[in-house]
Amino acid sequence: MKNPHVIDVLVVGAGPSGTAVAIDLVRRGLDVRVVDRSPHAFDGSRAKGIQPRSLEVLEDLGALDEVLAGGSTYPRLGIHAGPLAVPWKMFTHREATPDVPYPNTWLIPQFRTDRALHARLSELGREIEFGRELTGLTQDEDTVAATVAGTVAGADGTEEIVARYVVGADGGSSAVRKQLGIGFVGTTDESDRMLIVDASVTGLARDRWHMWPGRGGRFIGACPLPHSDMFQWMIRLKPDEEPPAKPDDILQQIHSRTRDRRIQLHDIHWTSVFRPNIRLAKGYGRGRVFLVGDAAHVHTPAGAQGLNTGVQDGYNLGWKLGQVLAGADPALLDSYEAERQPIAAGVLGLSTEKWGGIAKLDPSSMKRGKDEQQLALTYYGGPLAPADGMRTSTLRGGDRAPDARLLRADGTGTRLFDLYRGPHFTALAFGAGAARDLQALAWPTDGAQLKRLTVGATAADGLALTDPENTLKGAYGLDGDTLLLIRPDGYIGHIATRDFLTTTQSAARAMTP
C-alpha cells in the first residue's frame, strides 16, 4: 500500500507554467499539491501575449474559454511623431483554417491567464496553497522531501512534504533551482531598465498600442488591456535614472515624454521595474526534481515568448511524469530536457534580437510572425523522434500534429483536436492497411490510454471517420496508407508508412509502461 503521506508530485510555483503542469497531472488522476510563496495570485499584466500554439494547449487543458473571454486580438501600433500618430500593423491578422484554429496572438493581461488556469485547477478539485515557501529540498532514490514554511499570517508553520517528484516553477529567482545547485547562465543588464505600470487611463484612444520614440531608445509605450479602462505603460529609463514611484511623478514622466497633458491616470494597479534578464539553466533537473518556465529560462518581453515557452514546458513534462509514475521507463524523463532546452535557447535568441531592435524602433523588430507563434516548433531529431524515422510529404516525427475537420459515421462533424483532447495517446490510421494493423496494436492497461481513429476505412474497434474536404489529407501530407501515433501533448510520436504494426509498437515502448 502506498504510504499515505507520500504524494505523487509537488509543484512549487503557481504561475502559468506551474499551474499548467499541475492541471495536466491532476487530470491523470495523480495526487498533486501546488504551493506558492506569494500571499495571493499575481496582480499584474507582465506577460500579456498568448501565442497560437499556447492557445491550443490551453484548449486541451480546459482553460481556453476563459482566456478567450478575457482578451482580444492585438490593436495596431500608433507611432507618435509630433502631433501625428502613424498606424503600423504589428501583426498580420489571419483567418482560422482547418489545421490552425487559433492563428492570431491573443492579448490578455497575465492576471487573467493565471486566474483562468487556477479556476480550471479548482474545477479538478485542487486548490493552490498560497503563502507557502520552499526552504529545503533533499532526495533519495524513491522520493523528494521538501521543507515548506508559511510566509503569511494564517498559513501553517513549517511542513515537510514528501513526493515522488517535484516540479520547480518558482520563477527566475527559483529556490528549487538554487537548492539543486544548477547554474543559471547568461546576463542581467542593470543599466537597461523599464518601468512597467498598469493604470486606469483617460484621454488616450484605446484602438492603438501607442508608442512615442525617444532619443537613445528611451521610448514610452501604452498598450490597452482588453475589457478594462487600463493600459500597460512601458517607460524606458536612463541608465542612472531613479524610477518614479508616486502617481503624480509617474504622470509627470508620461506628460513630459508624450507631450500630451490630456492623458490622466486614475488608479495605479501594479508597477514593476524590468531589467533584461537573459538566462538559461545548465540543466532542467536533477534526480527527481525538474524545472519549468522562468526557473529554467528567462527572456526579454519582446515577442511574447516567456510565458508561452513555460506553459509548453509543463505540457511536455506532465504526460511524461504521469507515464513514469504508471510504470514507464524513467529514461522517458530524460527526454524533457533534451526536447525543451534547445527550444528555450532558440527563443532566448529570438527575443533578445527583437528587444535590441525595439530599442532602436526598428520596424522589422516590431513585426510579429511565424517565429513567435510557436506552431512550427518541433522535437524532430530528439530522443523520441529520431531523424531516420519515416515521414509524410508535410510532417516528420516530433512535429506538431495539425487540426482537421472530419465527419463521423452518422454525418456529424468533428475537429481532430476535439478527439485529441485529454490525457491519452491517439493512433490515427489512414487507409485500410493501416487500419487493420491498428486493430492489432497492443497497448498497456496502465498509464495513458490509446484512442484509435481510422479515416477512410471501416473499424471493428475505435472511431471511424471520413475526410470529405481532404483537410486531414492535406495538412498531414498523406498520399497512401499511414499510421500516426500522436503523443498526449499533441506532437507526433511516430509515423509509419510501412511496417505499421512493428514500428509503431517499437516507438510506443519508449513512452509507455
C-alpha positions in Angstrom: 0.0 0.0 0.0 1.3 3.4 -0.9 2.4 5.5 2.1 -0.5 8.0 2.5 2.0 10.7 3.4 3.8 10.5 0.0 2.1 12.4 -2.8 2.9 11.9 -6.4 4.1 15.4 -7.4 4.7 18.7 -5.5 4.6 21.7 -7.8 6.4 24.8 -6.4 5.0 27.9 -8.0 1.5 28.7 -9.2 2.2 30.9 -12.2 1.1 29.8 -15.7 3.9 27.1 -16.0 3.3 25.5 -12.6 -0.5 25.6 -12.9 -0.4 24.1 -16.4 1.7 21.1 -15.3 -0.5 20.7 -12.2 -3.7 20.6 -14.4 -2.1 18.0 -16.7 -1.0 15.8 -13.7 -4.3 16.1 -11.8 -6.4 15.1 -14.9 -4.3 11.9 -15.0 -5.5 11.0 -11.5 -2.3 11.9 -9.7 -2.0 13.2 -6.2 -0.6 16.7 -6.6 0.0 19.7 -4.3 0.8 23.2 -5.5 2.5 25.7 -3.2 3.4 29.4 -3.9 5.3 31.8 -1.7 3.2 34.8 -2.7 0.2 35.6 -0.4 -2.2 35.6 -3.4 -2.3 35.3 -7.2 -0.3 37.7 -9.3 -2.0 41.0 -9.9 0.0 42.4 -12.9 -0.1 42.2 -16.7 3.6 41.4 -17.1 3.2 38.7 -19.8 0.2 39.6 -22.0 0.6 37.8 -25.3 -0.7 34.2 -25.7 0.7 32.6 -28.9 -1.4 30.3 -31.2 0.3 27.1 -30.0 -0.3 28.0 -26.4 -4.0 28.6 -27.2 -4.1 25.1 -28.5 -2.5 23.8 -25.3 -5.0 25.8 -23.1 -7.9 24.3 -25.1 -6.6 20.8 -24.3 -6.2 21.7 -20.6 -9.7 23.1 -20.4 -8.8 26.8 -19.7 -9.3 28.3 -23.2 -12.8 29.7 -23.0 -12.0 31.9 -20.0 -8.8 33.1 -21.7 -10.7 34.0 -24.9 -13.4 35.8 -22.9 -10.7 37.8 -21.1 -8.7 39.0 -24.1 -8.7 40.3 -27.7 -6.6 40.4 -30.8 -3.8 43.0 -30.7 -4.5 46.5 -31.9 -2.3 48.3 -34.4 0.6 50.3 -33.2 0.2 54.0 -33.2 3.7 55.6 -33.5 3.5 59.2 -32.4 5.6 61.7 -34.3 4.8 65.1 -33.0 1.0 65.8 -33.4 0.6 62.8 -35.8 0.2 59.1 -34.9 1.3 56.8 -37.7 -0.6 53.4 -37.8 1.6 50.4 -38.0 0.4 46.8 -38.3 2.5 44.7 -35.9 0.6 41.5 -36.6 -0.8 40.2 -39.8 -4.4 39.2 -39.0 -5.0 35.6 -40.2 -8.3 33.7 -40.6 -8.7 30.4 -38.9 -8.1 27.3 -41.1 -9.0 23.7 -40.5 -5.4 22.9 -39.5 -4.7 26.1 -37.4 -7.9 27.0 -35.4 -6.2 29.9 -33.5 -4.0 31.7 -35.9 -3.5 35.1 -34.0 -1.6 36.1 -30.9 -4.1 36.8 -28.1 -3.8 39.9 -25.9 -4.7 39.3 -22.3 -3.2 40.6 -19.1 -1.3 37.9 -17.2 -3.5 38.1 -14.1 -6.5 36.9 -16.2 -4.5 34.0 -17.7 -3.4 33.0 -14.2 -6.9 33.0 -12.9 -8.2 31.0 -15.8 -5.7 28.3 -15.1 -6.4 28.5 -11.3 -10.1 28.2 -12.0 -9.5 25.1 -14.1 -7.3 23.5 -11.4 -10.0 24.2 -8.9 -12.6 22.5 -11.2 -10.4 19.4 -11.0 -10.5 19.5 -7.2 -7.2 21.1 -6.3 -6.5 24.5 -4.7 -3.3 26.4 -4.6 -1.6 26.8 -1.3 -0.5 30.5 -1.3 1.8 31.9 1.4 3.9 28.7 1.4 7.7 29.0 0.6 10.2 26.2 -0.2 13.1 26.4 2.3 14.8 23.0 1.9 15.0 20.1 -0.6 16.5 16.6 -0.2 16.0 13.5 -2.3 16.8 9.8 -2.4 16.3 7.1 -5.0 12.5 7.0 -4.4 11.3 10.3 -3.0 11.9 14.0 -2.5 11.5 15.7 0.9 10.6 19.4 0.6 10.5 21.7 3.6 7.8 24.4 3.2 7.3 27.3 5.6 4.4 29.7 5.9 5.0 33.3 4.8 1.8 35.0 5.7 -0.4 35.1 8.8 -2.8 32.2 8.8 -0.6 29.9 6.8 0.5 26.8 8.7 4.1 26.6 10.1 6.9 24.6 8.7 5.9 21.3 7.0 7.8 18.5 5.3 6.1 17.4 2.1 7.3 14.1 0.7 6.7 13.5 -3.0 7.8 11.1 -5.7 8.7 14.1 -7.9 9.0 17.8 -7.5 8.5 20.4 -10.2 10.1 23.8 -9.7 8.0 26.5 -11.4 9.0 29.3 -9.0 10.4 31.9 -11.4 13.8 33.4 -12.3 15.0 33.5 -8.7 13.9 29.9 -8.2 14.5 28.4 -4.8 14.2 24.9 -6.3 17.0 25.6 -8.8 19.2 27.1 -6.1 18.6 24.0 -3.9 19.7 21.8 -6.7 22.8 23.9 -7.3 22.1 24.3 -11.1 23.8 27.2 -12.8 21.8 29.9 -14.5 24.0 31.1 -17.3 23.5 34.5 -19.0 23.4 38.2 -18.3 21.3 40.8 -16.5 21.7 44.4 -17.8 21.2 46.7 -14.8 21.7 49.8 -17.0 18.7 48.9 -19.2 15.6 49.3 -17.1 12.0 49.8 -17.9 9.2 50.9 -15.6 6.0 48.9 -16.1 2.7 50.5 -14.9 -0.8 49.1 -15.1 -3.1 52.1 -14.7 -6.7 53.2 -15.4 -6.4 55.9 -18.0 -8.5 58.6 -19.7 -7.5 60.9 -22.6 -6.0 58.2 -24.8 -7.6 56.3 -27.6 -8.0 52.5 -26.9 -7.7 51.4 -30.5 -3.9 51.6 -30.6 -0.8 50.3 -28.9 0.7 53.8 -28.5 4.5 54.3 -28.9 6.4 57.6 -28.5 10.0 57.3 -29.8 12.7 59.0 -27.7 16.4 59.7 -28.0 18.8 56.9 -27.3 16.0 54.3 -27.5 14.2 55.9 -24.5 10.7 55.2 -25.8 7.5 55.2 -23.9 4.5 53.0 -24.8 1.0 52.3 -23.7 -0.9 49.1 -24.6 -4.7 49.0 -23.9 -5.6 46.0 -21.8 -8.9 44.4 -23.1 -12.2 44.7 -21.3 -11.0 47.4 -18.9 -10.0 51.1 -18.7 -6.4 50.1 -18.1 -3.3 50.5 -20.1 0.1 48.8 -19.6 2.7 51.6 -19.7 6.3 50.8 -20.6 8.7 53.7 -19.8 12.3 53.1 -20.7 14.6 54.8 -18.2 18.0 56.4 -18.4 20.9 54.2 -17.1 21.2 56.2 -13.9 17.5 57.4 -13.6 15.6 56.7 -10.4 12.2 55.3 -11.5 9.3 57.4 -10.3 7.2 55.8 -7.6 4.4 58.2 -6.7 1.4 58.5 -9.0 2.0 62.2 -9.6 5.6 61.6 -10.5 4.7 58.8 -12.9 2.1 61.0 -14.6 4.6 63.9 -14.9 7.0 61.5 -16.6 4.2 60.5 -19.0 3.3 64.1 -19.8 7.0 65.1 -20.4 7.6 62.1 -22.7 4.4 62.2 -24.6 3.8 66.0 -24.6 0.1 65.1 -24.2 -1.4 66.6 -21.0 -4.9 65.2 -21.8 -3.7 61.8 -20.5 -4.7 61.2 -16.9 -4.1 58.3 -14.6 -6.9 57.5 -12.1 -5.8 54.3 -10.4 -2.4 52.5 -10.5 -3.0 48.8 -10.1 0.5 47.4 -10.4 4.1 48.6 -11.0 7.4 46.9 -11.6 10.9 47.7 -12.8 12.1 45.4 -15.6 15.7 44.6 -16.4 16.6 42.5 -19.4 17.5 39.2 -17.8 18.6 36.7 -20.4 19.5 33.3 -18.8 19.2 29.6 -19.3 19.6 26.8 -16.7 22.5 24.5 -17.3 20.2 21.6 -16.6 16.4 21.2 -16.5 16.5 19.0 -13.4 18.4 16.7 -11.2 17.2 13.3 -9.9 13.5 13.5 -9.1 13.3 17.3 -9.4 12.6 19.3 -12.6 12.5 22.9 -13.6 9.9 24.6 -15.8 9.2 28.1 -17.0 11.3 31.1 -15.7 13.0 28.7 -13.3 14.7 27.2 -16.3 14.9 30.2 -18.7 14.2 34.0 -18.6 13.8 36.2 -21.6 13.2 39.8 -22.6 9.5 40.5 -23.0 9.9 41.1 -26.8 7.9 38.8 -28.9 5.8 37.4 -26.0 7.8 34.2 -25.6 8.5 33.6 -21.9 5.0 32.6 -20.6 4.3 30.6 -23.7 7.6 28.7 -23.5 7.0 28.0 -19.8 3.4 26.7 -20.3 4.7 24.3 -23.0 7.5 23.1 -20.7 4.8 22.0 -18.3 2.8 20.4 -21.1 5.8 18.4 -22.2 6.7 17.3 -18.7 3.3 16.4 -17.4 2.5 13.4 -19.5 6.0 12.0 -19.1 5.8 12.2 -15.3 2.4 10.5 -15.5 3.7 7.7 -17.6 6.7 7.1 -15.4 4.6 7.1 -12.3 2.4 4.4 -14.1 5.5 2.2 -14.7 7.2 3.5 -17.9 11.0 3.5 -18.1 12.3 6.6 -16.1 14.6 7.3 -19.0 11.5 8.9 -20.6 12.0 11.8 -18.3 15.5 12.4 -19.8 13.7 13.5 -23.0 12.2 16.5 -21.2 15.4 18.5 -21.1 16.5 17.1 -24.4 13.4 18.4 -26.1 12.7 21.6 -24.2 16.2 23.1 -23.6 17.0 23.7 -27.3 13.6 25.3 -27.7 14.3 27.8 -24.9 17.8 28.5 -26.3 16.3 29.4 -29.6 13.6 31.6 -28.0 16.2 33.4 -26.0 18.0 34.3 -29.2 14.8 35.5 -30.9 13.5 37.6 -28.0 17.0 39.2 -27.4 17.2 40.1 -31.1 13.7 41.6 -31.0 14.5 43.6 -27.8 17.6 45.1 -29.3 15.6 46.2 -32.4 12.8 47.7 -30.4 15.2 49.9 -28.6 16.0 51.5 -31.9 12.4 51.4 -33.1 13.5 49.2 -35.9 10.2 48.3 -37.7 11.3 44.8 -38.5 11.8 44.2 -34.8 8.2 45.2 -34.1 6.8 42.8 -36.7 5.5 39.5 -35.4 5.1 36.4 -37.5 5.6 32.6 -37.6 8.7 32.6 -35.4 6.8 34.0 -32.5 3.7 31.8 -32.9 5.4 28.6 -31.9 3.4 26.5 -34.3 6.5 25.3 -36.1 8.4 24.2 -33.0 9.5 20.6 -33.4 11.1 17.8 -31.4 12.4 16.2 -34.6 15.8 14.7 -34.2 15.4 14.3 -30.4 15.3 11.1 -28.4 11.6 10.4 -29.1 11.7 11.4 -32.8 14.9 10.1 -34.5 15.9 11.8 -37.7 15.9 8.5 -39.6 12.2 7.9 -39.0 9.6 7.8 -41.7 7.7 10.9 -42.7 4.8 12.2 -44.9 5.1 14.9 -47.5 4.5 17.6 -44.9 5.3 16.1 -41.4 8.1 14.4 -39.5 8.1 12.7 -36.2 8.3 15.3 -33.4 6.3 17.9 -35.4 3.0 19.5 -34.1 0.0 17.4 -35.1 -2.3 19.8 -37.0 -6.1 20.1 -36.6 -8.5 18.9 -39.3 -12.3 18.8 -40.0 -13.7 15.3 -40.2 -17.1 13.5 -40.3 -18.3 10.8 -38.0 -20.2 7.8 -39.4 -23.5 9.5 -38.5 -22.6 12.5 -40.7 -21.9 14.9 -37.8 -18.7 17.0 -38.0 -15.8 16.9 -35.5 -12.5 18.5 -35.2 -9.4 16.3 -34.8 -8.3 18.4 -31.8 -11.6 17.5 -30.1 -10.6 13.9 -30.5 -7.1 14.5 -29.3 -8.2 16.4 -26.2 -7.4 14.7 -23.0 -4.6 12.8 -21.3 -4.5 9.9 -23.8 -2.4 9.0 -26.8 -4.1 8.8 -30.2 -3.4 6.4 -33.0 -4.7 7.7 -36.4 -4.9 5.2 -39.3 -5.4 6.4 -42.8 -6.3 3.7 -45.3 -7.4 0.1 -45.0 -4.0 -1.4 -44.4 -3.0 0.9 -41.6 -6.5 0.4 -40.1 -6.1 -3.4 -40.0 -2.7 -3.1 -38.2 -4.1 -0.5 -35.8 -6.7 -3.1 -34.6 -3.8 -5.4 -33.8 -1.7 -2.8 -31.9 -1.3 -3.9 -28.3 -1.4 -1.2 -25.6 -0.7 -1.3 -21.9 -3.6 -1.1 -19.4 -1.5 1.2 -17.1 -0.8 4.9 -17.8 -2.2 7.0 -20.6 -4.7 5.0 -22.7 -4.9 4.9 -26.5 -7.7 6.3 -28.6 -8.0 4.6 -32.0 -9.2 6.6 -35.0 -9.5 5.4 -38.6 -10.0 7.6 -41.6 -11.3 6.2 -44.9 -11.7 2.6 -43.7 -14.0 0.6 -41.5 -13.0 -0.1 -37.9 -14.0 -3.0 -35.7 -12.7 -1.1 -32.7 -12.3 2.7 -32.3 -13.9 5.6 -34.2 -14.3 5.5 -38.0 -14.1 8.9 -39.7 -14.1 10.3 -43.2 -12.2 13.3 -44.6 -14.6 14.7 -47.3 -12.8 18.1 -47.6 -9.3 16.5 -47.6 -8.4 18.7 -44.6 -6.6 15.8 -42.9 -5.0 14.5 -46.1 -3.7 18.0 -47.0 -2.4 19.1 -43.5 -0.8 15.7 -42.8 0.6 15.2 -46.3 -1.0 11.8 -46.7 -0.7 10.1 -50.1 -1.1 6.4 -49.0 -1.7 4.2 -46.1 -0.2 5.8 -42.9 -0.4 5.1 -39.2 0.4 8.0 -36.9 0.9 7.9 -33.2 0.1 11.2 -31.5 1.5 12.0 -28.1 -0.7 13.3 -25.3 0.9 16.8 -25.8 -0.2 16.9 -29.4 3.1 16.2 -31.1 3.7 13.3 -33.5 5.3 10.3 -31.7 5.7 8.1 -34.7 4.8 8.0 -38.4 4.6 4.6 -40.2 4.1 4.5 -44.0 5.0 0.7 -44.0 5.6 -1.9 -41.3 2.8 -0.2 -39.4 2.5 -2.6 -36.5 6.1 -3.4 -35.7 7.5 0.1 -36.0 4.6 1.7 -34.1 4.8 -0.9 -31.3 8.6 -0.2 -31.0 8.1 3.6 -30.8 5.3 3.2 -28.2 7.5 1.1 -26.0 9.8 4.1 -25.1 6.7 6.1 -24.0 4.5 3.5 -22.2 4.7 1.2 -19.1 
